[in-house]
């Protein structure tokens, strides 16, 4: 009987190990979403900084074209980043919905 208990423990341990990668994968996905959120926040901060710099240039009678060009480039990058993050999150939500449907059947 002690042999059966040991093998039952091994089976339980193997089942637990099979569940772990899914949990780690979910943690990895959460980290990726957090990273994208930080990137979006950082680009927004750069936008605000460049906008302020451009406003200061206008108030001081300086030429704001260089800052305006930089702001335009940052805005383009922000648009691309937002689109990429949105697509990623929608894909992740679809995958989670599919996993729930598969789990239910």
Steps between C-alpha positions, in 0.01 A plus 500: 500500500784737562601458138157618386518807721835592351372459147188703583727775624700486179183524291377797702839664468496449121148645475612801701799548272275493195292784645799715587598605145150641441528706816845617400375581152217707648749682721715564193202642312417726795857628499481567126179701549663694785801572278277630222319718752830644617607568141174681431539704819858589410408614150219712643751662734726577203203648315419725796864608532530586131168684504617708795831570327315610187273730700802650676667559163192685375484715814869590469468585132720206395445279198310188615542307174763256627296423810187475286670247273615299801150510644359384166738203495414411859129523418548258210689258725229531767232418246688191389566395859136546596387298198750223577400491868132497410544217250707302751243542777210409271689189387574407860135545597393283206745230608370513857139482380589201282670330795187555711280354225731199462502451875120505511459231235 
